[in-house]
């Protein structure tokens, strides 16, 4: 029975291996936990970016076509001697009437009524028709806006777009900085753990009986001390960070989906069992292949060591 079969048939052996890895990690628990915490902050900053982009698009880039109203007091925009503001920014007592700012292939137009959303828009003189399905809506006395007038209606949103874009860039820079710091912390922790592990392995080798070295090729022993411990370093440094980052990212995306639309969040839950079964399949195949690779590397090092030793 080979080493892989022993590992798969002996649950206690797997638990012992996991406990040993955790015990070594606990020597650097402060740095590891700090690195993982910084990783959470970095993932949070990265996930906030798409939400800011949503706000920029939904609330500002297309905001010029949101509900506009003429107001009695001073508004955000002065046009044709009257004051206008977005309906959401004023109380109902200040509203004189609803108006619209619409965009067509011919430019931007001021419409003295509230225009239905969607549909196909056509301009003929100072009249606009909107065709939506079987319904046709007509709006008279429309006025084309100049670039300066469009800017007046859009200036508040442009400032907001600029500030939100700056926040987006700062979040990306913060995420990059946090990722860099957590990589340094995890790398230092992984190197210290592997140093401690190699010293323990070397100390254990000094206590083994001579017959063990007679029966085991020196190259395999060297491979265990160097190559296998290096693989464990990759576990602490790469796998731990990637798995933790993946879990936090998926959880954040699911929360964001439920926040935006609970129906979208419920549909996205379908991927969880798919990911679970894929992880189980990958673990099964990866375990088998990893044992095979480690065994082949040990055999190769053993053969190489014997060949070099016989050269004199």
C-alpha positions as a printed Julia matrix, in Angstrom:
312×3 Matrix{Float64}:
   0.0    0.0     0.0
   1.52   3.34   -1.07
   1.6    6.61    0.84
  -1.48   8.04   -0.94
  -3.62   5.02   -0.05
  -2.48   5.2     3.57
  -3.35   8.89    3.68
  -6.81   8.35    2.16
  -7.67   5.38    4.4
  -6.45   6.9     7.65
  -8.56   9.9     8.78
  -6.47  10.21   11.94
  -3.38  10.77    9.81
  -5.08  13.6     7.95
  -6.21  15.2    11.2
  -2.71  14.92   12.63
  -1.26  16.62    9.55
  -3.78  19.46    9.76
  -3.14  19.94   13.49
   0.6   20.07   12.85
   0.17  22.74   10.17
  -2.06  24.79   12.47
   0.41  24.4    15.36
   3.26  25.75   13.24
   1.04  28.6    12.0
   0.18  29.6    15.56
   3.79  30.63   16.13
   3.13  33.5    13.69
  -0.57  33.95   14.39
  -0.4   37.72   14.95
   1.22  38.43   11.6
  -1.03  35.94    9.79
  -4.24  37.34   11.32
  -3.11  40.89   10.6
  -2.35  39.94    7.0
  -5.76  38.29    6.6
  -7.45  41.35    8.14
  -5.68  43.62    5.66
  -6.77  41.23    2.93
 -10.39  41.67    4.03
  -9.98  45.46    3.86
  -8.41  45.2     0.39
 -11.23  42.99   -0.91
 -13.78  45.39    0.61
 -12.14  48.33   -1.16
 -12.13  46.43   -4.44
 -15.81  45.48   -4.07
 -16.77  49.08   -3.28
 -15.45  50.21   -6.67
 -18.22  48.64   -8.79
 -20.87  50.16   -6.49
 -19.32  53.6    -6.94
 -19.34  53.02  -10.71
 -23.05  52.12  -10.46
 -23.76  55.36   -8.6
 -21.8   57.38  -11.18
 -23.76  55.85  -14.07
 -27.24  55.62  -12.55
 -27.28  58.76  -10.44
 -25.15  61.17  -12.45
 -24.26  60.21  -16.04
 -27.9   59.53  -16.97
 -29.22  61.85  -14.24
 -29.89  64.69  -16.63
 -33.04  62.86  -17.72
 -34.28  62.4   -14.16
 -37.4   64.3   -13.07
 -36.86  68.06  -13.31
 -39.26  70.66  -11.92
 -39.71  74.4   -12.09
 -39.5   75.89   -8.58
 -40.68  79.1    -6.97
 -37.5   79.92   -5.06
 -33.91  79.89   -6.3
 -33.14  76.52   -7.87
 -30.03  74.76   -9.0
 -30.31  76.0   -12.6
 -31.52  79.25  -14.13
 -33.0   78.9   -17.63
 -35.13  81.33  -19.62
 -35.52  83.51  -16.53
 -36.96  80.67  -14.43
 -35.55  78.41  -11.74
 -35.28  74.63  -12.1
 -34.11  71.8    -9.87
 -34.34  68.04   -9.65
 -37.58  66.85   -8.09
 -35.71  64.85   -5.48
 -33.89  67.95   -4.21
 -36.93  70.14   -3.41
 -40.14  69.86   -1.4
 -43.53  69.55   -3.09
 -44.58  73.0    -1.87
 -41.86  74.62   -4.02
 -42.8   72.84   -7.26
 -44.54  74.86   -9.99
 -44.65  72.17  -12.68
 -42.75  69.17  -13.98
 -40.44  69.54  -16.98
 -37.93  67.29  -18.76
 -34.48  67.45  -20.27
 -34.2   64.8   -22.99
 -31.36  63.61  -25.18
 -31.88  62.66  -28.81
 -29.67  62.16  -31.82
 -30.17  65.89  -32.53
 -28.9   67.01  -29.14
 -30.44  67.99  -25.8
 -33.91  69.56  -25.59
 -35.93  71.32  -22.92
 -39.53  70.03  -22.82
 -42.09  72.01  -20.74
 -43.82  68.75  -19.69
 -42.79  65.49  -18.14
 -41.76  63.06  -20.91
 -42.47  59.34  -20.71
 -39.4   57.18  -20.29
 -38.07  54.97  -23.08
 -39.45  54.76  -26.58
 -38.22  56.13  -29.91
 -37.85  59.9   -30.04
 -38.18  62.02  -33.18
 -37.81  65.78  -33.53
 -39.71  67.86  -36.09
 -39.31  71.61  -35.66
 -40.3   72.42  -32.09
 -42.31  69.2   -31.69
 -41.11  65.87  -30.35
 -42.92  62.55  -30.72
 -42.18  59.53  -28.61
 -43.26  56.13  -29.91
 -43.44  53.42  -27.31
 -45.06  50.24  -28.57
 -48.5   51.12  -29.95
 -48.63  54.45  -28.1
 -47.47  57.78  -29.57
 -46.87  60.81  -27.34
 -46.5   64.36  -28.7
 -44.77  67.27  -26.97
 -44.87  70.83  -28.33
 -42.83  73.96  -27.68
 -39.58  72.1   -27.08
 -36.36  74.15  -27.11
 -32.91  72.96  -28.08
 -30.27  73.64  -25.45
 -26.85  75.07  -26.19
 -23.71  73.44  -24.82
 -23.52  76.07  -22.08
 -27.13  75.47  -21.07
 -26.58  71.71  -21.02
 -23.57  72.26  -18.79
 -25.68  74.38  -16.4
 -28.14  71.51  -15.99
 -25.31  68.99  -15.77
 -22.71  70.92  -13.71
 -23.74  69.52  -10.31
 -23.55  65.95  -11.63
 -20.17  66.59  -13.27
 -18.73  67.7    -9.93
 -20.16  64.6    -8.26
 -18.71  62.39  -11.02
 -15.3   63.97  -10.45
 -15.37  63.4    -6.69
 -16.69  59.85   -6.98
 -14.07  59.04   -9.61
 -11.38  60.35   -7.27
 -12.73  58.17   -4.44
 -12.76  55.19   -6.83
  -9.09  55.74   -7.72
  -8.14  56.2    -4.06
  -9.9   52.94   -3.16
  -7.98  51.11   -5.89
  -4.7   52.57   -4.61
  -5.64  51.66   -1.03
  -6.5   48.1    -2.1
  -3.17  47.79   -3.91
  -1.3   49.08   -0.85
  -3.14  46.75    1.53
  -2.5   43.78   -0.75
   1.2   44.67   -0.87
   1.45  44.9     2.94
  -0.45  41.66    3.53
   1.75  39.87    0.99
   4.84  41.01    2.9
   3.33  39.88    6.22
   2.32  36.48    4.88
   5.67  35.97    3.14
   7.63  36.76    6.3
   5.35  34.51    8.33
   5.63  31.66    5.82
   9.44  31.87    5.75
   9.64  31.84    9.55
   7.27  28.86    9.73
   9.28  26.91    7.16
  12.54  27.78    8.94
  11.13  26.38   12.17
   9.79  23.3    10.35
  13.11  22.56    8.61
  14.99  22.88   11.89
  12.57  20.44   13.51
  12.93  18.02   10.59
  16.73  18.25   10.74
  16.68  17.7    14.52
  14.46  14.67   14.03
  16.86  13.27   11.41
  19.67  13.34   13.98
  17.67  10.99   16.22
  16.82   8.4    13.57
  18.67   5.04   13.67
  21.42   4.39   11.13
  19.41   1.63    9.42
  16.91   4.29    8.25
  19.66   5.95    6.2
  20.76   2.55    4.86
  17.24   1.82    3.59
  16.31   5.33    2.33
  18.12   7.11   -0.53
  19.79  10.32    0.61
  18.16  12.21   -2.27
  14.68  11.39   -0.94
  15.61  12.66    2.5
  16.96  15.91    1.04
  13.79  16.24   -1.03
  11.65  15.94    2.1
  13.64  18.63    3.89
  13.79  21.11    0.98
  11.17  20.54   -1.73
   8.3   19.32    0.45
   8.7   22.09    3.01
   8.84  24.6     0.15
   5.46  23.29   -0.99
   4.11  23.89    2.51
   5.44  27.46    2.3
   3.35  27.91   -0.85
   0.37  26.62    1.13
   0.72  29.33    3.77
   1.63  32.05    1.31
  -0.53  31.4    -1.73
  -3.34  28.96   -1.01
  -4.34  30.49    2.32
  -4.54  34.01    0.87
  -6.32  32.93   -2.32
  -8.9   30.78   -0.51
  -9.57  33.46    2.11
  -9.77  36.17   -0.56
 -12.12  34.03   -2.68
 -14.46  33.39    0.25
 -14.58  37.06    1.23
 -15.09  38.14   -2.39
 -17.94  35.69   -2.98
 -19.6   36.66    0.31
 -19.27  40.35   -0.54
 -20.7   39.86   -4.02
 -23.66  37.89   -2.64
 -24.37  40.56   -0.04
 -24.16  43.27   -2.71
 -26.55  41.35   -4.96
 -29.1   40.98   -2.16
 -28.65  44.67   -1.39
 -29.34  45.66   -5.0
 -32.1   43.12   -5.73
 -33.03  40.15   -3.55
 -34.2   38.21   -6.62
 -30.76  38.61   -8.2
 -29.22  37.41   -4.94
 -31.45  34.31   -4.82
 -30.54  33.4    -8.4
 -26.83  33.82   -7.63
 -27.1   31.26   -4.79
 -27.35  28.56   -7.45
 -23.6   28.79   -7.98
 -22.78  27.75   -4.38
 -23.53  23.99   -4.75
 -21.76  24.02   -8.14
 -18.64  25.54   -6.55
 -18.84  23.07   -3.64
 -18.94  19.98   -5.88
 -16.18  21.42   -8.06
 -14.0   21.93   -4.98
 -14.61  18.34   -3.88
 -13.7   17.01   -7.34
 -10.63  19.22   -7.58
  -9.47  18.2    -4.09
  -9.77  14.53   -4.96
  -7.83  14.87   -8.21
  -5.28  17.33   -6.79
  -4.49  15.11   -3.79
  -3.75  12.14   -6.02
  -1.6   14.16   -8.43
   0.26  16.0    -5.65
   1.26  12.72   -4.01
   2.42  11.43   -7.39
   4.45  14.59   -8.11
   6.09  14.59   -4.68
   6.96  10.89   -5.03
   8.46  11.41   -8.49
  10.49  14.41   -7.32
  11.84  12.39   -4.38
  12.76   9.48   -6.69
  14.44  11.87   -9.12
  16.48  13.5    -6.35
  17.42  10.06   -4.99
  18.61   8.86   -8.41
  20.45  12.11   -9.05
  22.22  11.91   -5.68
  23.32   8.3    -6.32
  24.63   9.18   -9.79
  26.64  12.13   -8.46
  28.05  10.1    -5.56
  29.3    7.35   -7.88
  31.1    9.74  -10.26
  34.44   9.76   -8.3
